[in-house]
């Protein structure tokens, strides 16, 4: 039995089949999970996605979405083939997740073929994990890590939450780039084997070591890196991870190794140059920016939707990263929308103690790197080489988190999908530690017990992920869970109200929106949604004060101005409606609600007997919405003629 299991582990096809099967089972209940949260604004309401021409025949999409162009292109392709049918979106998300899990497996398999591990394993039994069963590190670690990656419940937000395809797709391209780079380096190593390092190499000798396959692999690596960086900004660290990998697992003079890294290093400016507007191409007559202006603008733009100071964000992230580690080790109390405390002082106990813990983990990684150098083995110090993978995994984890968890403030200080890419390092380190401890303390035990422990852990995590995905399957169930864990977060209560409203449970929606305003009076969307409920319930007088409060809180929320027009019209306050819309027409100009605002203004003129002004508005409304134009024409006694012209 143990021999059969070991054979399956050592062969690629059974291992790949097992990883795919585990992922499909865990995510088999997600295909009907509805759009939720940011899916609405980024996919359902994103007009750019409904026409592929925006991505290919003109620059419309790229101009608006340059930093995540590839992710949004994939959403546009989903829409092109099947509209807003969620099944297609979830199939693509699962395909990306399974592909990424296979890249985890493949990259770790390659890692055990690198020069570092060949030094230890080629002429020794160091690769033997359990002597009685013949299980090997190089066979078990890749499979165990890939299984942990594919079934861990913390991944559900990056896979089941449709819009977070940005995260999983970016990670897929990221790992693909590193995988192809390592494949290229290994092909060069094969050509260079047998050449003594002391002889050195001339530049002509270096380039002669490139085979066609190596050149293609390096080209593919750079292409995948560009795709990653055009999918999500957290992939900025990719070239740095390539350097880290080179440092850990390859050999040779750095003057030569840098040449292999140069193509990937050349991609480093892609994210900052895309993300930061340097003021190039301004309007004629603009004063050219000085370098000081550019630096100031750059600092201002390196934040996402928040005015939180960089130091406060950094201090909070020390605590957040510890929470991430807890979720990886003990994935309980997962939450789509955390109500996380903000820390502004370094020496407050949660921040300081978190910093100490993270420093110890980082220091352990550095120590293990130096302790596992080949020269330490030659000096008689017996250090298990598998610990180098532990060190690498820890440093990968910190490096992959660095973009979103250091000094670039983001409005949501913690989101579970941000763990998707860093979790490669976490599962690598954990699988390696598991094997190290088994080899250290249980070398004489039967291999079945070793496999049983790993299988039980995978099954527990897989069941937890399946249950988490079940929660995602119903919007009310999902947001009730969030509200239970974040009872004082207005956004959570607002989204629960939206879920109730969509399910036709109007009274429950009223209660959720009202409670949201009570616990978070500064959260503007609850006012808008509650006012909308009053409007559809034919209570415009109750909607008006909510909308007026809303525009005080959020003056640039254009939908509120349109809704005020609707409320004034339904309450018969035509003079006030005309005055309000005339005063605020500039606020909705060029927005999606301009046609509706013009309709209400035209209607106000019609009821006030200002026919010429109403006809002018009718001409404008006709350009936005033929149906609204027909309605306005009806108010003006032109129903038949304008209804006919509007239908063309």
N, C-alpha and C positions, 0 to 999 in steps of 0.2 A: 504493500500500500504506500509506504513512505517513498519507495523508489519510483512508483508511478507519479506521485505528486511532484517529486523532485524533477523528474523528466519533463513534466508539463511546465514547471517553472523555468527550466533552462531553455526550452524551445520557444521561439518567438510567437508562432501562430497560436498555440493554446493560450499564451499569456495575453496576446492582443484580443483574442476572442473573449476572455474573461473580463478584461477591462471594458470592452464594448457592452457586453451583456450586463455588467453591473450598472453602467451608466443608463442604459435603456430601461432597466427595471426601476431604478430610483426616480427617473424623470418621465416614466410612462404615463403618469397621471397629470401631466402639465399641459397637454396639448390644447385644452379648452380653458386655460387660465385667462381671464379677461384682461384687457388693457386697464392699467391703473396708474395712479400717481403721475409721474412725468411722461408716461406713455401717451397721455392725452395731448400735452403741449408739443412734445417732440415728434410724435408720429401721427396721431389722429387729426390734429389741427394744423399740421405742418403742410402748408399748401405747396411747398417746393417739391414734396415727395410724389405728388400725383401726376407728374409729367417727367418722363425720363429725359426729355429734351433739355430740361434744366441742368442735367448733369453732363450731357454730351455735346449738344449743338450750340450751347452758349455757356457763359460763365456764371449764370445766375446762382447755381447751387454753391459753387466754389467760393464766390464772393461773400456769400452769407455763412458758409460752413467750412472754411478752409482747414480748421484744425481737426475736424472730425468728418471729413468729406467721405472717406471710404465707408464708415459706419452708416452714414445717411444714404449713401448710394445703395447699400444692401437693403435698407428699409424701402427705398424707392423701387428696387427690383421686386421685393415682396409685394408691394402695392400693385405693380405692373402685372404680375402673374395672378394675384388672387385678392386684390383690394384689401379690405380690412379684416379678412378672415384670419383670426388669431392662430389657427392651426399651422398655417405656413410659416408664420413668424417663429413659433415655438419649435418647429422642425429644424429650421435654420439654426436657432440658438442651441439646440441639442447637438446638432452636427458639429458646431464650433466647439462645444464643450468636449465632445468625444475626441475630436481631432487634437485638441489641446492636451487631453489626458494621454493620448498615444505619443505626443511629442515629449511629455514628461518621461514616459517609459523609454522612448528612443534616445533622448538626450542622456539619460542615466546609463543606458547600455553602452553608449559611445564613451562615456566618461571612464568606464572601467577598461577601455582600450587605449586610453591616453598614456603617454610616456610615464607619468607619475605612477600609475598603478602597475604598469608593466615591470617597473623596477622592483616592486615588491612581490608580484604574483607570478612572474614568468618562471622563475627557478625555485619556487618555494611552495609550501602548502598554506601560505597566508590567506589564500582565497577560500580555504575550507572553513565553513562556519561551524558545522556540527560534524564531528569526525565520523560518527556511526552512519550518518545518512548521506554524506558527501554533498550536502547543501552548500552552495557557494554565495558569497556576498554579491558577486557580479551578476548572478541570476536573480537572487531574491529581492535585493534592494530596489531595482527598477520596477518590478511588478508590484511590490508592496506600496511603494510611493505613488505609483499611478493609480492603484485602487483607492488609496486614501484620498487622493486628489479628486477622483471622479465621484466619490460617494459622500464626501464630507458635507454636512448640512450647511456650513457657512458659505458654500458656493452657490446655494440656491438663489440668492439675490442676484448674482451675476448671470444666472442661466434662465431662471423662471420669470424674472422681471424683464420684459421684452426690451425696453430701451437700454438696459445695461449690457446688451450685445456689444455696445461700445467697449466695455471693459473686457469681456471674454474674447472678442475678436482681436483687440489690441494685444492681449496676452498670447493668443494663438500665433499671430505674426511675430511677436517678440521671441517666443520659444523657437519658432521655425527659423528665424534669423540666426539665433545662437546654434541651433542644431546644424544648419548648413555650414556655418563657420567652422564648427568642430569637425564636421565631415571633411571639409576642405583642408583643414590643418592636419588631420590624420592621413590624408592622401599624400600630403607633402612629407610628413614624417616617414612614411613608407619609402618614399624616394630617397630621403636623406639618411636612412638607416645605414650604418656602417661607416659614415664619414666622421672622423674624430673631431670633437668640438675644438680641440686645441689648434687644428689647422685653420679654423676660421673659414669664411667664404667671401669671395668677391661678389660685387653686385651681379655680374653676369652669371656666376654660379648659382646665386639665389634665384634669379629669374628662370634659369634652366630647370630648377627643381619643380616649377609649376607644370603640371600636366593640364590637358584640356579639361579633364573632369574637375580638377581643383579650381581652375578659372571659372568654370560654370557654377560651381558650388559657392565661391565667393561672390560672384555676381548675383546669384539667387539670394544670398544672405543680405546683401545691401538692398536689393529690391524688397525683400520682406521687411527690412528695417524701415524703409520709407513708407510702406503700407501701414506698419504699426504706428509710426509717428503721425500719419494722416488719419488714424483711427481714434487715438486718444493721447493726450499730452503726457500721461504718466510713463510713456515709453521712452521719454527723453534719456533715461538711464541705460538704455540698451548698449551703447558703445562702452560704457563704464563696466557693465557686467561682462562684456567680452574681454576687457582688460583683466578683470578679476579671474575669469576662467583661465585665461592664458597664464596668469601668475600662479594659479593653483595646480594646473595639470599638465602644462607643456614645459619645454626645456629650450635651452639655447641662448645665444646672445640677444639682448634686448634690441640692439641696433638692427638685427634681422627680423625679430618678432614684430617690431613696430611697423615694418613694411606690410606685414600681413593684416595688421589692425587698421592701417590707414584708411581703407575704403569705408569701414564702419565708423571710424572717428570723423570722417567727412560728413556724416549725417547728423552730428551733434547740433549744428545751427538750425536744423529744420523746425523743431518745436518752438524755440524762442523767436525765430524770424517770422513764423506763421502767427504766433500768438500775440506778439507785441507789435503794435502799430507805431512805426518809427516816424510817421508823418510824411512819408514819401508820397509824392503825387498830390499835394494839397492844391487848393484853389489858386488860380492866378492871383497874384498880388499878395499872397500869404508871406509873412516874414519867415525866412528860413530858420529852422530850429538850430540852436547851438547844441553842442554835446551835452551841456548841462541840462537843457530842456529835454533832450531825448532821454537822459538818465532819469530825470524826474518823472517823465511820462511812463517810462518802463516800470519804475517802482510802483506807480499808481495802478498800472494795468495788471501787475502780478498779484491779483486778488480776485476772488470769484464771489460776487453777490453779498459781500459783507464789509462792514467798516471795522471789524475786529482787528486790534493791533497785532502786528506780527509776533511780538513777544507773548501776548496772551494766547494766541493760537498755538505757538510752540509749547508753552507750558501745559496747555490743555492736551496737546498731542502726546506728551509723555504719559499722561494717564490713559489716553485713548489707545496707545500702542499696547499697554498692559492689558486693557480690555480685549484688544484683538488677540493677544496671546492666550488669554483665558478662553475666548471663543474657540480657538483652535484646539485647545486641550480639553475643554469642557463646554461643548456648544449648547448651552441651555440659555433660556431667556433671550433668544434672538428677537430682534426688533427691526421692523422696516424703518421706523422713524423715532430714533432715540431722543429723549429729552435730557441732554447731557450737560452737566455743569461746566461753566467756563471758569478757568483759573487764571488770575492775573499776577499772582505772586509765586516766585519759585520756591520759597521756603515754607509754603503751606504743605502739611504732611502728605496728602495724596500725590502732589507733584514731586516733591523731593524724594520720597520713597520710591516712586515709579522711576524717577531718573536713576537712582542708585541701582535698582533691579536691572534696568536696561543697560546701564554701564557694565554691570557684572556679566551680563550675557554677552555683550560685545567684547569685553576683555577675555572671556572664555574662548570666543571664536578666534581672537588674535593669538592667544596662547596655543590653541590647538593647531593653528597654522604653522607656527614655528616648531612645535613639538613633533609634527609629522613630516618635517623635512627629511629627505633621504639621508642627509649627512648625519642627522641624529640617530638614525638606524645604524649607520656605519660606525658611529662612536660607541656602540654597544647598548644604547638606550632602546629598549623594546617598546615602541609606540605603535599601536594598531593603525594601519593606514586608513581604515574606514572612518577614523575620526577626522580626517581631512574633509570628508564629505559633510560632516557635522558642521565644521567651521565654515565651509563654503555655503551651506544652506542658511546658516544664521546671517552671514554677510549679505547674501542675496535678499533675504527677507528685509533687512534694514534698508538696503539700497533701493529695492523696488518700492518701498513705502515712502522714500524720501521726498518725492515730488509733492505728494498730497498730505504728508504728515510732518512738515517742518515749518517753513516760514512763508508759505504761500497761503494766506487765509482763504478758506472756503466756507460758504455759508453753513453747510452741514459739517460739523467738526468730526463726525463719525458716521460712516456708512459701511455696511458689511461687504458690499461688492468691491471695495478697495483692497480687500484681502486676496482677491482672486490671483493676481500675478505674484504677490509676495508668498502665497501659500505653496508655490513650488519649492521655495527654500525651506519652508516649515516641514513639508512632508518628506523632503529629502533628508533633513536633519533627523526627524523622528524615526524614519525607517532605518537609518544608519545606526542610531542609538539603540534601537530595538535589536538589531542584528549584533551590534557590539556586545550588549549585555548578555544576549543568548550565547554568543561565542565565548564570553569571558567566564560566565558562571554556570552555564548549562551545556558545556561542550559534549558531555557524555550522555545527554538525554536523547531519547528517541525523537527523530525529526517530526513525527506526527504531533507531538505536544507543541513543538515550536510553531508548526503551521496552524494548529488549532487556535492558539492564542491570537495570531494575526487574523485568522478568519473570523473569530468572534468579534474583534474590534471593527473589522470592515462591515460585518453584518449589523452591529449596533449603530454605527454611523450611517449606514445606508438606510436603516429603518427610520432613524431620526430625520434624515433628509426627505424620505418619502412622506413622512408625517408633516414636515414643514411645507412641502409642495402641496399637500392636501389643503393646508390652511390658505395657500395662495389661490386655490380654486374657486373661492367665493369672496367677492369684494367685501361684503358685510362682515363675514367671519374674519377676514384679514384685518380690517380696520378696527373691529372690536378688540382683537388681540393687541393691536398697537395702542388703543386707548387704555386698555387695562394696564399696559406697561408704561405708558406716558400720559397719565390722566390729566395733566395740566398743560398739554401741548395743543394750542389752538389748531394747528395744521392737521393733526391727527383727527380731532373732532370734526373739523370741516370736511375731511375726506370721508369720514364715516357718514356724515350727513349726505354727501353726494351719493354714496353707495345706497343709502336708504331711499333717496329720491329716485334713483334709477330703477330701484326695485318696486317703486310705487308705494312705498311706506312713508307717506307724507308726514304724518304726525311724528314718527321717529326722527325724520329728517329735521323738522322744526326743533325738536328737543336737542338734537346734536348741534345744530348751528347756534342755537341760543346758549347752550352750555359752552360752546367754543368762544363766543363773545365774552361770556362771563369770566372764563379762566384766562383768556388772552385777548384783552380789549384792543391790543395794537395789531392783531392779525386781521388784515383788511378783507380777505376773501370770504370769511364767514359772514360779514355784513352783506356782501354782494349776493351770496347764495341764499341767505335768509330773505333778503329783499326780493329776489327772484321768485322764491316760494310764495311770498305775499302777493306778488303780481299775478302769478298763475292762479292764485286762490281768489283773485278779484278783490284784493285789499290794498289798493295803491296808496291810501293814506298811511298805512303802516309801513310801507316800503320806503317812502320818501325820507323820513329821518335817518334811516339806516344808510341810504345812499348818500345823503349829505354828510354824514359822519365819515363815510368811506372816502369821499373826495378830499376831506380834510386830512385823513391819514395818508392817502395815496393819490396826490393830485394828477399823476400821469396815468392812472388806471382808466383808459378811455371808455371801456365798456360801461362804467358807472354813469357817464354823461348821457349815453344813449338810454340807459335804463331810467334815468331821471326824466328824460323826455317822454318815455312810455308811461311812467307813473303820473306825470302831470296831465298827459292826454287822457288817460283813463279816469282821472279824477275831475276832468272837465276844466282844468285851469289853463286855458289856451293862451291867455295873455302872458302868464308867468312862463309857460312853455316856450313861447316865441322869444321872450326876453332872455331866458336862460340859454337857449340854443344859439341865439345870435352872439351872445357873449362868449360862448365856449366852442364855437364852431372850429376854430383853429386847432383846438386840442384833438379833434377827431379827424382832421384832414389827412388824407392818405392812409388812414387806418381801415381795418375791415368793417368797422361800424359806421363809416361815413355815410354810406347809402341809407342806412336805417335812420341816422340822425337827420339827414336831409328830408327823409320821408316825414318824420315827426314835425320838422320845421314847416314843411309845405302844408301839412295837415293843419297846423296852428294857423297859418295864413288863410287857409281855406275857411276855417271856422270863424275867423275874425273878419272875413269878407275882403281880404287883400288878394284878389284874384291874380293880378299881374305877378306879384311876388310868389304866389303858389305855383304859377305856371313856370316861372324860372326854376324853382326847386324841382318841378316835375321833369324838366329837361335833364337836370343833373342826376336825379334818381334813376332815370332810364338807362344811364350808362352803368350803374351799379347792379340793379336788381329789377328785371322786367316785372316780376310779380308785385313788388312794392310800388312800382310805377303804375301798374294797372289799378291798384288799390287807391292811390292818390288821384288818379284820373277819375275814378268813380266818385270820389268826394267832390270833384270839380264838375261833375255832370258830363264827363267825357269818357265814360266807362267803355262804351262799345268801340269807339275809334282807337283809344289807347290800348285796350285789351288786345285788339287785333294787331296793332303794330308791335306790341310787346311780344307777341307769340312768334315773331319772325326771328 
